Amino acid sequence: MSRTTLHEFARQYGQTKAAALLGMTQSSLNKALRVGRDIYVTKHIDGTYSAEEIRPFPCQVQSKKSAA
């Protein structure tokens, strides 16, 4: 298994093919790249790919109104 960033994966395969390998649309992959999401792609032994996002926990910031 090997792991790489989504940015590097898209650069290697091109956005259209990278999106197809991950089972998503090119536009959603483009948006993830554009907003800078911290996503890593893993290539499995059987040749399939999966992706996971690293995010802080908790990921939702409470507004000042709901915290009061």
N, C-alpha and C positions, 0 to 999 in steps of 0.2 A: 504494500500500500504506500502511496505517496500523497503528500498534502501540499497544497499551494493556495495562494490567495485567489480570490475571484478575479481580481484585476489581471493577474498574471495568466490565469486560465483563459480568460477572454482574449488576451493578447496572443496567446499561443494558438487558439483554435478559431478566433474571430467570434464576434458576438452572436451571430446567427447559429453557428454550429455549437458553440458553447451552451447557448440556451437550450437547444434541442437535446444535447447530452444530459442536461440537468432536468429536462421535462418542463421547461418554462418558456415564455415568449421572449423574443429578443427585446421588446420594449421594457419588460419588467427587469430583465438583466441590465439593460442600459440605465434604468432609473436607480437600481441598487449601486451601480458603479458611480453614477453622477452624484448621489448623495453621500457616498463614501462609507457605505455599510461595511462592517468588519466581518466578512464572510470568507470561509476557507472551504476549498473543494478537495475531496479525498477520492483518489482513484483506487478502487478495490481490486483484489486479485482476479476476480472474474471479468474485469474490464468495465464494470459499471462505475458511475460517479455519484457521489452524494455531496451535499453542502450543508454547512452549519454556520450559524452566526454567533459571534461572541458579543454579548451585551452585558452591561452592568445590571445587578439585581438590587433592588427592584428597578425595573426599566421605565416605569411610568413616574413622572414627577407630579406630586400633588400640587394643585394650585393653592394659593394662599387662602382663598375663600373656603374651600372644602376642608382645609386643615384646621380652621378656627371653630 
